[in-house]
Amino acid sequence: MKTKNIISPKVGFSLSNVYWLCKDSGFYNEAIKILKSKNIYDHTFWSYSILHKDLENMTVYFNSKQANLKHRVGSQFKSKLVDVNNWEESHDIFNFLDYFPLVNARAHRVGGMDSAANNSSNETKQWILNKNLRETYMRFMVYLATKSVWGAHDRLMFVNYLLMQERVTEAVAEFAKIRDPQDLNDQRGDARMQYDYIKAYLDFFICGKSGSLEFKDARAIVGKYINYPVLHWRTLFKEISE
């Protein structure tokens, strides 16, 4: 194993022929050093790290693609041996599907009302009529279920999904749980503009319930983005102002 090119067909060597020897700690330790020096990973071979309590290589084994832990422990899981942090692009506020709260009812038939919150577990199928939205929403729900703590980005995405279902009362309550907008500026990017957009949008509903027509939050926020350089977002804020 040490001196030959063991992956060459000409050598005619197969690791499967020596798996049984891996039960011996001496052989296992020497062989795995050789494989690592040759940049060879064999999933079955590395599985013996569990038998020998080899923590370093157990970590490699559990975090390998072959272990497929995303479908076993969820997309968000962290321990001494396993660290799964799989963030799907469809769960990112910056790469979100083009369903914006102000236009969703006009452009896409998504369904949903505030009263949908009182429906049975059949709610998603019944209320989200747009297939793409329904599928990404369900993936997002699974993602949230695997997290012990929701971050500010997660909460903002959840609010956006609620708005797309016209579950405004719930959206207002969840939005209030984002205590500090500064938390939206982290390694995943700065989502404070998206926060401002949703805050301005929700101001219409909050003021509507109170009977106020001042819309102080919406007016103040729109003024910040009146000359925003990105046309797409400038247009969205302009729609609010109008």
Biotite code that builds the C-alpha atoms (Angstrom):
import biotite.structure as struc

atoms = struc.array([
    struc.Atom([0.000, 0.000, 0.000], chain_id="A", res_id=1, res_name="MET", atom_name="CA", element="C"),
    struc.Atom([2.826, 2.344, 0.824], chain_id="A", res_id=2, res_name="LYS", atom_name="CA", element="C"),
    struc.Atom([5.035, 1.873, -2.215], chain_id="A", res_id=3, res_name="THR", atom_name="CA", element="C"),
    struc.Atom([2.543, 0.989, -4.956], chain_id="A", res_id=4, res_name="LYS", atom_name="CA", element="C"),
    struc.Atom([0.002, 3.103, -6.836], chain_id="A", res_id=5, res_name="ASN", atom_name="CA", element="C"),
    struc.Atom([-2.943, 1.290, -5.318], chain_id="A", res_id=6, res_name="ILE", atom_name="CA", element="C"),
    struc.Atom([-5.558, 3.134, -7.361], chain_id="A", res_id=7, res_name="ILE", atom_name="CA", element="C"),
    struc.Atom([-4.010, 2.065, -10.668], chain_id="A", res_id=8, res_name="SER", atom_name="CA", element="C"),
    struc.Atom([-5.955, -0.713, -12.446], chain_id="A", res_id=9, res_name="PRO", atom_name="CA", element="C"),
    struc.Atom([-2.629, -2.256, -13.412], chain_id="A", res_id=10, res_name="LYS", atom_name="CA", element="C"),
    struc.Atom([-1.803, -2.983, -9.776], chain_id="A", res_id=11, res_name="VAL", atom_name="CA", element="C"),
    struc.Atom([-5.055, -4.865, -9.303], chain_id="A", res_id=12, res_name="GLY", atom_name="CA", element="C"),
    struc.Atom([-5.431, -3.840, -5.677], chain_id="A", res_id=13, res_name="PHE", atom_name="CA", element="C"),
    struc.Atom([-8.751, -3.283, -3.926], chain_id="A", res_id=14, res_name="SER", atom_name="CA", element="C"),
    struc.Atom([-9.174, -1.920, -0.436], chain_id="A", res_id=15, res_name="LEU", atom_name="CA", element="C"),
    struc.Atom([-12.160, -4.204, 0.002], chain_id="A", res_id=16, res_name="SER", atom_name="CA", element="C"),
    struc.Atom([-9.687, -7.087, 0.185], chain_id="A", res_id=17, res_name="ASN", atom_name="CA", element="C"),
    struc.Atom([-8.130, -5.733, 3.372], chain_id="A", res_id=18, res_name="VAL", atom_name="CA", element="C"),
    struc.Atom([-11.202, -4.443, 5.193], chain_id="A", res_id=19, res_name="TYR", atom_name="CA", element="C"),
    struc.Atom([-11.118, -7.437, 7.500], chain_id="A", res_id=20, res_name="TRP", atom_name="CA", element="C"),
    struc.Atom([-7.617, -6.438, 8.633], chain_id="A", res_id=21, res_name="LEU", atom_name="CA", element="C"),
    struc.Atom([-8.904, -3.057, 9.813], chain_id="A", res_id=22, res_name="CYS", atom_name="CA", element="C"),
    struc.Atom([-10.152, -4.669, 12.999], chain_id="A", res_id=23, res_name="LYS", atom_name="CA", element="C"),
    struc.Atom([-6.515, -4.719, 14.073], chain_id="A", res_id=24, res_name="ASP", atom_name="CA", element="C"),
    struc.Atom([-5.599, -1.290, 15.472], chain_id="A", res_id=25, res_name="SER", atom_name="CA", element="C"),
    struc.Atom([-1.973, -1.530, 14.344], chain_id="A", res_id=26, res_name="GLY", atom_name="CA", element="C"),
    struc.Atom([-2.901, -2.229, 10.737], chain_id="A", res_id=27, res_name="PHE", atom_name="CA", element="C"),
    struc.Atom([-5.690, 0.350, 10.775], chain_id="A", res_id=28, res_name="TYR", atom_name="CA", element="C"),
    struc.Atom([-3.452, 3.138, 12.084], chain_id="A", res_id=29, res_name="ASN", atom_name="CA", element="C"),
    struc.Atom([-0.679, 2.499, 9.574], chain_id="A", res_id=30, res_name="GLU", atom_name="CA", element="C"),
    struc.Atom([-3.015, 1.978, 6.629], chain_id="A", res_id=31, res_name="ALA", atom_name="CA", element="C"),
    struc.Atom([-5.057, 5.097, 7.239], chain_id="A", res_id=32, res_name="ILE", atom_name="CA", element="C"),
    struc.Atom([-1.865, 7.172, 7.413], chain_id="A", res_id=33, res_name="LYS", atom_name="CA", element="C"),
    struc.Atom([-0.866, 5.794, 4.017], chain_id="A", res_id=34, res_name="ILE", atom_name="CA", element="C"),
    struc.Atom([-4.267, 6.506, 2.496], chain_id="A", res_id=35, res_name="LEU", atom_name="CA", element="C"),
    struc.Atom([-4.253, 10.072, 3.824], chain_id="A", res_id=36, res_name="LYS", atom_name="CA", element="C"),
    struc.Atom([-0.740, 10.647, 2.447], chain_id="A", res_id=37, res_name="SER", atom_name="CA", element="C"),
    struc.Atom([-2.043, 9.573, -0.974], chain_id="A", res_id=38, res_name="LYS", atom_name="CA", element="C"),
    struc.Atom([-5.196, 11.737, -0.645], chain_id="A", res_id=39, res_name="ASN", atom_name="CA", element="C"),
    struc.Atom([-7.383, 8.640, -0.836], chain_id="A", res_id=40, res_name="ILE", atom_name="CA", element="C"),
    struc.Atom([-10.663, 8.477, 1.049], chain_id="A", res_id=41, res_name="TYR", atom_name="CA", element="C"),
    struc.Atom([-12.563, 5.211, 1.339], chain_id="A", res_id=42, res_name="ASP", atom_name="CA", element="C"),
    struc.Atom([-15.828, 5.431, 3.236], chain_id="A", res_id=43, res_name="HIS", atom_name="CA", element="C"),
    struc.Atom([-15.830, 1.840, 4.460], chain_id="A", res_id=44, res_name="THR", atom_name="CA", element="C"),
    struc.Atom([-12.212, 2.061, 5.554], chain_id="A", res_id=45, res_name="PHE", atom_name="CA", element="C"),
    struc.Atom([-12.893, 5.256, 7.507], chain_id="A", res_id=46, res_name="TRP", atom_name="CA", element="C"),
    struc.Atom([-15.880, 3.626, 9.203], chain_id="A", res_id=47, res_name="SER", atom_name="CA", element="C"),
    struc.Atom([-13.414, 1.600, 11.271], chain_id="A", res_id=48, res_name="TYR", atom_name="CA", element="C"),
    struc.Atom([-12.489, 4.849, 13.011], chain_id="A", res_id=49, res_name="SER", atom_name="CA", element="C"),
    struc.Atom([-15.620, 4.259, 15.092], chain_id="A", res_id=50, res_name="ILE", atom_name="CA", element="C"),
    struc.Atom([-14.359, 0.836, 16.203], chain_id="A", res_id=51, res_name="LEU", atom_name="CA", element="C"),
    struc.Atom([-10.979, 2.284, 17.185], chain_id="A", res_id=52, res_name="HIS", atom_name="CA", element="C"),
    struc.Atom([-12.438, 5.483, 18.687], chain_id="A", res_id=53, res_name="LYS", atom_name="CA", element="C"),
    struc.Atom([-10.295, 7.551, 16.345], chain_id="A", res_id=54, res_name="ASP", atom_name="CA", element="C"),
    struc.Atom([-11.985, 10.928, 16.849], chain_id="A", res_id=55, res_name="LEU", atom_name="CA", element="C"),
    struc.Atom([-10.057, 12.762, 14.131], chain_id="A", res_id=56, res_name="GLU", atom_name="CA", element="C"),
    struc.Atom([-11.038, 10.327, 11.398], chain_id="A", res_id=57, res_name="ASN", atom_name="CA", element="C"),
    struc.Atom([-14.511, 9.797, 12.830], chain_id="A", res_id=58, res_name="MET", atom_name="CA", element="C"),
    struc.Atom([-15.060, 13.505, 12.169], chain_id="A", res_id=59, res_name="THR", atom_name="CA", element="C"),
    struc.Atom([-13.936, 13.034, 8.563], chain_id="A", res_id=60, res_name="VAL", atom_name="CA", element="C"),
    struc.Atom([-16.213, 10.019, 8.214], chain_id="A", res_id=61, res_name="TYR", atom_name="CA", element="C"),
    struc.Atom([-19.363, 11.656, 9.590], chain_id="A", res_id=62, res_name="PHE", atom_name="CA", element="C"),
    struc.Atom([-18.847, 14.860, 7.627], chain_id="A", res_id=63, res_name="ASN", atom_name="CA", element="C"),
    struc.Atom([-18.222, 13.141, 4.297], chain_id="A", res_id=64, res_name="SER", atom_name="CA", element="C"),
    struc.Atom([-20.672, 13.336, 1.392], chain_id="A", res_id=65, res_name="LYS", atom_name="CA", element="C"),
    struc.Atom([-21.133, 9.594, 1.551], chain_id="A", res_id=66, res_name="GLN", atom_name="CA", element="C"),
    struc.Atom([-22.466, 9.859, 5.098], chain_id="A", res_id=67, res_name="ALA", atom_name="CA", element="C"),
    struc.Atom([-25.289, 12.023, 3.717], chain_id="A", res_id=68, res_name="ASN", atom_name="CA", element="C"),
    struc.Atom([-26.040, 13.476, 7.131], chain_id="A", res_id=69, res_name="LEU", atom_name="CA", element="C"),
    struc.Atom([-28.171, 16.279, 5.713], chain_id="A", res_id=70, res_name="LYS", atom_name="CA", element="C"),
    struc.Atom([-30.981, 13.752, 5.257], chain_id="A", res_id=71, res_name="HIS", atom_name="CA", element="C"),
    struc.Atom([-30.331, 12.086, 8.601], chain_id="A", res_id=72, res_name="ARG", atom_name="CA", element="C"),
    struc.Atom([-29.897, 14.899, 11.115], chain_id="A", res_id=73, res_name="VAL", atom_name="CA", element="C"),
    struc.Atom([-31.199, 17.900, 9.176], chain_id="A", res_id=74, res_name="GLY", atom_name="CA", element="C"),
    struc.Atom([-29.436, 20.745, 7.433], chain_id="A", res_id=75, res_name="SER", atom_name="CA", element="C"),
    struc.Atom([-28.429, 22.441, 10.705], chain_id="A", res_id=76, res_name="GLN", atom_name="CA", element="C"),
    struc.Atom([-26.663, 20.236, 13.260], chain_id="A", res_id=77, res_name="PHE", atom_name="CA", element="C"),
    struc.Atom([-23.523, 20.729, 15.302], chain_id="A", res_id=78, res_name="LYS", atom_name="CA", element="C"),
    struc.Atom([-21.643, 18.466, 17.679], chain_id="A", res_id=79, res_name="SER", atom_name="CA", element="C"),
    struc.Atom([-18.039, 17.559, 18.442], chain_id="A", res_id=80, res_name="LYS", atom_name="CA", element="C"),
    struc.Atom([-18.032, 15.079, 15.571], chain_id="A", res_id=81, res_name="LEU", atom_name="CA", element="C"),
    struc.Atom([-20.555, 16.487, 13.150], chain_id="A", res_id=82, res_name="VAL", atom_name="CA", element="C"),
    struc.Atom([-21.027, 20.003, 11.843], chain_id="A", res_id=83, res_name="ASP", atom_name="CA", element="C"),
    struc.Atom([-23.725, 20.274, 9.188], chain_id="A", res_id=84, res_name="VAL", atom_name="CA", element="C"),
    struc.Atom([-24.482, 23.810, 8.059], chain_id="A", res_id=85, res_name="ASN", atom_name="CA", element="C"),
    struc.Atom([-26.265, 23.573, 4.749], chain_id="A", res_id=86, res_name="ASN", atom_name="CA", element="C"),
    struc.Atom([-27.826, 26.858, 3.705], chain_id="A", res_id=87, res_name="TRP", atom_name="CA", element="C"),
    struc.Atom([-29.964, 26.605, 0.589], chain_id="A", res_id=88, res_name="GLU", atom_name="CA", element="C"),
    struc.Atom([-29.957, 29.598, -1.731], chain_id="A", res_id=89, res_name="GLU", atom_name="CA", element="C"),
    struc.Atom([-33.762, 29.581, -1.740], chain_id="A", res_id=90, res_name="SER", atom_name="CA", element="C"),
    struc.Atom([-33.596, 30.276, 2.012], chain_id="A", res_id=91, res_name="HIS", atom_name="CA", element="C"),
    struc.Atom([-31.562, 33.428, 1.565], chain_id="A", res_id=92, res_name="ASP", atom_name="CA", element="C"),
    struc.Atom([-33.214, 36.840, 1.792], chain_id="A", res_id=93, res_name="ILE", atom_name="CA", element="C"),
    struc.Atom([-30.814, 38.047, -0.904], chain_id="A", res_id=94, res_name="PHE", atom_name="CA", element="C"),
    struc.Atom([-31.676, 35.321, -3.435], chain_id="A", res_id=95, res_name="ASN", atom_name="CA", element="C"),
    struc.Atom([-35.330, 34.952, -2.645], chain_id="A", res_id=96, res_name="PHE", atom_name="CA", element="C"),
    struc.Atom([-37.990, 34.075, -5.201], chain_id="A", res_id=97, res_name="LEU", atom_name="CA", element="C"),
    struc.Atom([-39.525, 37.138, -6.784], chain_id="A", res_id=98, res_name="ASP", atom_name="CA", element="C"),
    struc.Atom([-42.638, 37.209, -4.614], chain_id="A", res_id=99, res_name="TYR", atom_name="CA", element="C"),
    struc.Atom([-42.788, 40.590, -2.920], chain_id="A", res_id=100, res_name="PHE", atom_name="CA", element="C"),
    struc.Atom([-45.511, 41.440, -0.414], chain_id="A", res_id=101, res_name="PRO", atom_name="CA", element="C"),
    struc.Atom([-46.882, 44.391, -2.378], chain_id="A", res_id=102, res_name="LEU", atom_name="CA", element="C"),
    struc.Atom([-47.305, 42.503, -5.636], chain_id="A", res_id=103, res_name="VAL", atom_name="CA", element="C"),
    struc.Atom([-47.896, 38.859, -4.730], chain_id="A", res_id=104, res_name="ASN", atom_name="CA", element="C"),
    struc.Atom([-51.699, 38.963, -4.924], chain_id="A", res_id=105, res_name="ALA", atom_name="CA", element="C"),
    struc.Atom([-51.543, 40.564, -8.360], chain_id="A", res_id=106, res_name="ARG", atom_name="CA", element="C"),
    struc.Atom([-48.793, 38.476, -9.909], chain_id="A", res_id=107, res_name="ALA", atom_name="CA", element="C"),
    struc.Atom([-49.135, 35.088, -8.242], chain_id="A", res_id=108, res_name="HIS", atom_name="CA", element="C"),
    struc.Atom([-52.074, 33.129, -6.921], chain_id="A", res_id=109, res_name="ARG", atom_name="CA", element="C"),
    struc.Atom([-50.741, 32.106, -3.524], chain_id="A", res_id=110, res_name="VAL", atom_name="CA", element="C"),
    struc.Atom([-53.931, 32.152, -1.431], chain_id="A", res_id=111, res_name="GLY", atom_name="CA", element="C"),
    struc.Atom([-54.016, 32.432, 2.349], chain_id="A", res_id=112, res_name="GLY", atom_name="CA", element="C"),
    struc.Atom([-55.638, 34.698, 4.892], chain_id="A", res_id=113, res_name="MET", atom_name="CA", element="C"),
    struc.Atom([-54.938, 35.539, 8.522], chain_id="A", res_id=114, res_name="ASP", atom_name="CA", element="C"),
    struc.Atom([-57.542, 32.953, 9.491], chain_id="A", res_id=115, res_name="SER", atom_name="CA", element="C"),
    struc.Atom([-55.374, 30.278, 7.835], chain_id="A", res_id=116, res_name="ALA", atom_name="CA", element="C"),
    struc.Atom([-53.410, 30.113, 11.078], chain_id="A", res_id=117, res_name="ALA", atom_name="CA", element="C"),
    struc.Atom([-56.373, 28.325, 12.647], chain_id="A", res_id=118, res_name="ASN", atom_name="CA", element="C"),
    struc.Atom([-56.565, 25.643, 9.985], chain_id="A", res_id=119, res_name="ASN", atom_name="CA", element="C"),
    struc.Atom([-55.529, 22.020, 10.405], chain_id="A", res_id=120, res_name="SER", atom_name="CA", element="C"),
    struc.Atom([-52.166, 20.528, 9.410], chain_id="A", res_id=121, res_name="SER", atom_name="CA", element="C"),
    struc.Atom([-53.506, 20.562, 5.861], chain_id="A", res_id=122, res_name="ASN", atom_name="CA", element="C"),
    struc.Atom([-52.999, 24.331, 5.826], chain_id="A", res_id=123, res_name="GLU", atom_name="CA", element="C"),
    struc.Atom([-49.998, 24.489, 3.484], chain_id="A", res_id=124, res_name="THR", atom_name="CA", element="C"),
    struc.Atom([-51.612, 22.430, 0.752], chain_id="A", res_id=125, res_name="LYS", atom_name="CA", element="C"),
    struc.Atom([-54.869, 24.281, 1.110], chain_id="A", res_id=126, res_name="GLN", atom_name="CA", element="C"),
    struc.Atom([-53.607, 27.842, 1.279], chain_id="A", res_id=127, res_name="TRP", atom_name="CA", element="C"),
    struc.Atom([-50.377, 28.026, -0.748], chain_id="A", res_id=128, res_name="ILE", atom_name="CA", element="C"),
    struc.Atom([-51.591, 27.399, -4.272], chain_id="A", res_id=129, res_name="LEU", atom_name="CA", element="C"),
    struc.Atom([-48.365, 28.335, -6.065], chain_id="A", res_id=130, res_name="ASN", atom_name="CA", element="C"),
    struc.Atom([-46.347, 25.125, -6.374], chain_id="A", res_id=131, res_name="LYS", atom_name="CA", element="C"),
    struc.Atom([-42.867, 26.696, -6.338], chain_id="A", res_id=132, res_name="ASN", atom_name="CA", element="C"),
    struc.Atom([-43.691, 28.831, -3.337], chain_id="A", res_id=133, res_name="LEU", atom_name="CA", element="C"),
    struc.Atom([-45.253, 25.901, -1.493], chain_id="A", res_id=134, res_name="ARG", atom_name="CA", element="C"),
    struc.Atom([-42.204, 23.691, -2.026], chain_id="A", res_id=135, res_name="GLU", atom_name="CA", element="C"),
    struc.Atom([-39.660, 26.326, -0.970], chain_id="A", res_id=136, res_name="THR", atom_name="CA", element="C"),
    struc.Atom([-41.801, 27.240, 2.033], chain_id="A", res_id=137, res_name="TYR", atom_name="CA", element="C"),
    struc.Atom([-41.929, 23.620, 3.194], chain_id="A", res_id=138, res_name="MET", atom_name="CA", element="C"),
    struc.Atom([-38.145, 23.278, 2.803], chain_id="A", res_id=139, res_name="ARG", atom_name="CA", element="C"),
    struc.Atom([-37.742, 26.440, 4.815], chain_id="A", res_id=140, res_name="PHE", atom_name="CA", element="C"),
    struc.Atom([-39.997, 25.069, 7.571], chain_id="A", res_id=141, res_name="MET", atom_name="CA", element="C"),
    struc.Atom([-37.863, 21.923, 7.761], chain_id="A", res_id=142, res_name="VAL", atom_name="CA", element="C"),
    struc.Atom([-34.750, 24.096, 7.899], chain_id="A", res_id=143, res_name="TYR", atom_name="CA", element="C"),
    struc.Atom([-36.165, 26.134, 10.809], chain_id="A", res_id=144, res_name="LEU", atom_name="CA", element="C"),
    struc.Atom([-37.218, 22.971, 12.635], chain_id="A", res_id=145, res_name="ALA", atom_name="CA", element="C"),
    struc.Atom([-33.611, 21.778, 12.688], chain_id="A", res_id=146, res_name="THR", atom_name="CA", element="C"),
    struc.Atom([-32.306, 24.986, 14.272], chain_id="A", res_id=147, res_name="LYS", atom_name="CA", element="C"),
    struc.Atom([-32.205, 25.412, 18.042], chain_id="A", res_id=148, res_name="SER", atom_name="CA", element="C"),
    struc.Atom([-32.095, 29.202, 17.730], chain_id="A", res_id=149, res_name="VAL", atom_name="CA", element="C"),
    struc.Atom([-33.483, 31.353, 14.919], chain_id="A", res_id=150, res_name="TRP", atom_name="CA", element="C"),
    struc.Atom([-31.261, 34.171, 13.745], chain_id="A", res_id=151, res_name="GLY", atom_name="CA", element="C"),
    struc.Atom([-32.508, 37.566, 12.629], chain_id="A", res_id=152, res_name="ALA", atom_name="CA", element="C"),
    struc.Atom([-32.179, 36.530, 8.972], chain_id="A", res_id=153, res_name="HIS", atom_name="CA", element="C"),
    struc.Atom([-34.293, 33.436, 9.646], chain_id="A", res_id=154, res_name="ASP", atom_name="CA", element="C"),
    struc.Atom([-36.975, 35.498, 11.344], chain_id="A", res_id=155, res_name="ARG", atom_name="CA", element="C"),
    struc.Atom([-37.058, 38.013, 8.491], chain_id="A", res_id=156, res_name="LEU", atom_name="CA", element="C"),
    struc.Atom([-37.438, 35.224, 5.944], chain_id="A", res_id=157, res_name="MET", atom_name="CA", element="C"),
    struc.Atom([-40.261, 33.736, 7.998], chain_id="A", res_id=158, res_name="PHE", atom_name="CA", element="C"),
    struc.Atom([-42.028, 37.099, 8.072], chain_id="A", res_id=159, res_name="VAL", atom_name="CA", element="C"),
    struc.Atom([-41.694, 37.336, 4.301], chain_id="A", res_id=160, res_name="ASN", atom_name="CA", element="C"),
    struc.Atom([-43.247, 33.900, 3.845], chain_id="A", res_id=161, res_name="TYR", atom_name="CA", element="C"),
    struc.Atom([-46.138, 34.851, 6.132], chain_id="A", res_id=162, res_name="LEU", atom_name="CA", element="C"),
    struc.Atom([-46.770, 38.006, 4.128], chain_id="A", res_id=163, res_name="LEU", atom_name="CA", element="C"),
    struc.Atom([-46.815, 36.054, 0.898], chain_id="A", res_id=164, res_name="MET", atom_name="CA", element="C"),
    struc.Atom([-49.621, 34.005, 2.417], chain_id="A", res_id=165, res_name="GLN", atom_name="CA", element="C"),
    struc.Atom([-51.338, 37.207, 3.569], chain_id="A", res_id=166, res_name="GLU", atom_name="CA", element="C"),
    struc.Atom([-51.004, 36.100, 7.202], chain_id="A", res_id=167, res_name="ARG", atom_name="CA", element="C"),
    struc.Atom([-50.386, 39.679, 8.225], chain_id="A", res_id=168, res_name="VAL", atom_name="CA", element="C"),
    struc.Atom([-51.275, 39.459, 11.924], chain_id="A", res_id=169, res_name="THR", atom_name="CA", element="C"),
    struc.Atom([-48.725, 36.685, 12.445], chain_id="A", res_id=170, res_name="GLU", atom_name="CA", element="C"),
    struc.Atom([-46.172, 38.539, 10.341], chain_id="A", res_id=171, res_name="ALA", atom_name="CA", element="C"),
    struc.Atom([-46.478, 41.662, 12.502], chain_id="A", res_id=172, res_name="VAL", atom_name="CA", element="C"),
    struc.Atom([-45.978, 39.587, 15.663], chain_id="A", res_id=173, res_name="ALA", atom_name="CA", element="C"),
    struc.Atom([-42.933, 37.758, 14.268], chain_id="A", res_id=174, res_name="GLU", atom_name="CA", element="C"),
    struc.Atom([-41.404, 40.953, 12.892], chain_id="A", res_id=175, res_name="PHE", atom_name="CA", element="C"),
    struc.Atom([-41.550, 42.507, 16.372], chain_id="A", res_id=176, res_name="ALA", atom_name="CA", element="C"),
    struc.Atom([-39.296, 39.687, 17.617], chain_id="A", res_id=177, res_name="LYS", atom_name="CA", element="C"),
    struc.Atom([-36.391, 41.078, 15.565], chain_id="A", res_id=178, res_name="ILE", atom_name="CA", element="C"),
    struc.Atom([-35.155, 43.248, 18.406], chain_id="A", res_id=179, res_name="ARG", atom_name="CA", element="C"),
    struc.Atom([-32.114, 44.806, 16.783], chain_id="A", res_id=180, res_name="ASP", atom_name="CA", element="C"),
    struc.Atom([-31.854, 45.378, 12.997], chain_id="A", res_id=181, res_name="PRO", atom_name="CA", element="C"),
    struc.Atom([-28.064, 45.428, 13.436], chain_id="A", res_id=182, res_name="GLN", atom_name="CA", element="C"),
    struc.Atom([-28.303, 41.655, 13.867], chain_id="A", res_id=183, res_name="ASP", atom_name="CA", element="C"),
    struc.Atom([-29.184, 41.510, 10.168], chain_id="A", res_id=184, res_name="LEU", atom_name="CA", element="C"),
    struc.Atom([-25.658, 42.591, 9.266], chain_id="A", res_id=185, res_name="ASN", atom_name="CA", element="C"),
    struc.Atom([-23.504, 39.507, 9.726], chain_id="A", res_id=186, res_name="ASP", atom_name="CA", element="C"),
    struc.Atom([-21.420, 37.007, 7.756], chain_id="A", res_id=187, res_name="GLN", atom_name="CA", element="C"),
    struc.Atom([-24.421, 36.241, 5.558], chain_id="A", res_id=188, res_name="ARG", atom_name="CA", element="C"),
    struc.Atom([-24.648, 39.851, 4.428], chain_id="A", res_id=189, res_name="GLY", atom_name="CA", element="C"),
    struc.Atom([-26.499, 43.015, 5.333], chain_id="A", res_id=190, res_name="ASP", atom_name="CA", element="C"),
    struc.Atom([-30.291, 42.605, 5.172], chain_id="A", res_id=191, res_name="ALA", atom_name="CA", element="C"),
    struc.Atom([-31.204, 45.851, 6.887], chain_id="A", res_id=192, res_name="ARG", atom_name="CA", element="C"),
    struc.Atom([-32.641, 47.283, 3.670], chain_id="A", res_id=193, res_name="MET", atom_name="CA", element="C"),
    struc.Atom([-34.930, 44.258, 3.334], chain_id="A", res_id=194, res_name="GLN", atom_name="CA", element="C"),
    struc.Atom([-35.882, 44.811, 6.970], chain_id="A", res_id=195, res_name="TYR", atom_name="CA", element="C"),
    struc.Atom([-36.731, 48.449, 6.235], chain_id="A", res_id=196, res_name="ASP", atom_name="CA", element="C"),
    struc.Atom([-38.836, 47.457, 3.238], chain_id="A", res_id=197, res_name="TYR", atom_name="CA", element="C"),
    struc.Atom([-40.952, 45.016, 5.250], chain_id="A", res_id=198, res_name="ILE", atom_name="CA", element="C"),
    struc.Atom([-41.205, 47.460, 8.155], chain_id="A", res_id=199, res_name="LYS", atom_name="CA", element="C"),
    struc.Atom([-42.534, 50.152, 5.822], chain_id="A", res_id=200, res_name="ALA", atom_name="CA", element="C"),
    struc.Atom([-44.977, 47.703, 4.280], chain_id="A", res_id=201, res_name="TYR", atom_name="CA", element="C"),
    struc.Atom([-46.278, 46.528, 7.664], chain_id="A", res_id=202, res_name="LEU", atom_name="CA", element="C"),
    struc.Atom([-46.768, 50.123, 8.774], chain_id="A", res_id=203, res_name="ASP", atom_name="CA", element="C"),
    struc.Atom([-49.829, 50.310, 6.525], chain_id="A", res_id=204, res_name="PHE", atom_name="CA", element="C"),
    struc.Atom([-51.485, 47.466, 8.420], chain_id="A", res_id=205, res_name="PHE", atom_name="CA", element="C"),
    struc.Atom([-50.406, 48.640, 11.868], chain_id="A", res_id=206, res_name="ILE", atom_name="CA", element="C"),
    struc.Atom([-51.673, 52.175, 11.230], chain_id="A", res_id=207, res_name="CYS", atom_name="CA", element="C"),
    struc.Atom([-54.812, 50.790, 9.606], chain_id="A", res_id=208, res_name="GLY", atom_name="CA", element="C"),
    struc.Atom([-55.744, 48.858, 12.744], chain_id="A", res_id=209, res_name="LYS", atom_name="CA", element="C"),
    struc.Atom([-55.158, 51.891, 14.958], chain_id="A", res_id=210, res_name="SER", atom_name="CA", element="C"),
    struc.Atom([-57.089, 54.189, 12.619], chain_id="A", res_id=211, res_name="GLY", atom_name="CA", element="C"),
    struc.Atom([-54.049, 56.381, 12.023], chain_id="A", res_id=212, res_name="SER", atom_name="CA", element="C"),
    struc.Atom([-53.203, 57.732, 8.589], chain_id="A", res_id=213, res_name="LEU", atom_name="CA", element="C"),
    struc.Atom([-49.806, 59.160, 9.509], chain_id="A", res_id=214, res_name="GLU", atom_name="CA", element="C"),
    struc.Atom([-47.677, 56.175, 8.398], chain_id="A", res_id=215, res_name="PHE", atom_name="CA", element="C"),
    struc.Atom([-44.657, 57.693, 10.146], chain_id="A", res_id=216, res_name="LYS", atom_name="CA", element="C"),
    struc.Atom([-42.415, 54.642, 9.800], chain_id="A", res_id=217, res_name="ASP", atom_name="CA", element="C"),
    struc.Atom([-43.254, 54.138, 6.136], chain_id="A", res_id=218, res_name="ALA", atom_name="CA", element="C"),
    struc.Atom([-42.668, 57.800, 5.253], chain_id="A", res_id=219, res_name="ARG", atom_name="CA", element="C"),
    struc.Atom([-39.346, 57.962, 7.117], chain_id="A", res_id=220, res_name="ALA", atom_name="CA", element="C"),
    struc.Atom([-38.070, 54.729, 5.558], chain_id="A", res_id=221, res_name="ILE", atom_name="CA", element="C"),
    struc.Atom([-39.095, 55.581, 1.997], chain_id="A", res_id=222, res_name="VAL", atom_name="CA", element="C"),
    struc.Atom([-37.226, 58.873, 2.299], chain_id="A", res_id=223, res_name="GLY", atom_name="CA", element="C"),
    struc.Atom([-34.002, 56.977, 3.000], chain_id="A", res_id=224, res_name="LYS", atom_name="CA", element="C"),
    struc.Atom([-34.185, 55.090, -0.295], chain_id="A", res_id=225, res_name="TYR", atom_name="CA", element="C"),
    struc.Atom([-35.574, 57.706, -2.659], chain_id="A", res_id=226, res_name="ILE", atom_name="CA", element="C"),
    struc.Atom([-32.216, 57.925, -4.471], chain_id="A", res_id=227, res_name="ASN", atom_name="CA", element="C"),
    struc.Atom([-31.056, 54.364, -3.854], chain_id="A", res_id=228, res_name="TYR", atom_name="CA", element="C"),
    struc.Atom([-28.662, 53.334, -6.692], chain_id="A", res_id=229, res_name="PRO", atom_name="CA", element="C"),
    struc.Atom([-30.222, 49.912, -7.356], chain_id="A", res_id=230, res_name="VAL", atom_name="CA", element="C"),
    struc.Atom([-33.264, 50.472, -9.560], chain_id="A", res_id=231, res_name="LEU", atom_name="CA", element="C"),
    struc.Atom([-35.039, 47.297, -8.455], chain_id="A", res_id=232, res_name="HIS", atom_name="CA", element="C"),
    struc.Atom([-35.128, 48.304, -4.806], chain_id="A", res_id=233, res_name="TRP", atom_name="CA", element="C"),
    struc.Atom([-35.665, 51.979, -5.523], chain_id="A", res_id=234, res_name="ARG", atom_name="CA", element="C"),
    struc.Atom([-38.789, 51.006, -7.467], chain_id="A", res_id=235, res_name="THR", atom_name="CA", element="C"),
    struc.Atom([-40.096, 48.878, -4.603], chain_id="A", res_id=236, res_name="LEU", atom_name="CA", element="C"),
    struc.Atom([-39.772, 51.742, -2.138], chain_id="A", res_id=237, res_name="PHE", atom_name="CA", element="C"),
    struc.Atom([-41.305, 54.101, -4.664], chain_id="A", res_id=238, res_name="LYS", atom_name="CA", element="C"),
    struc.Atom([-44.358, 51.828, -4.888], chain_id="A", res_id=239, res_name="GLU", atom_name="CA", element="C"),
    struc.Atom([-44.782, 52.157, -1.131], chain_id="A", res_id=240, res_name="ILE", atom_name="CA", element="C"),
    struc.Atom([-44.560, 55.955, -1.307], chain_id="A", res_id=241, res_name="SER", atom_name="CA", element="C"),
    struc.Atom([-47.281, 56.017, -3.940], chain_id="A", res_id=242, res_name="GLU", atom_name="CA", element="C"),
])
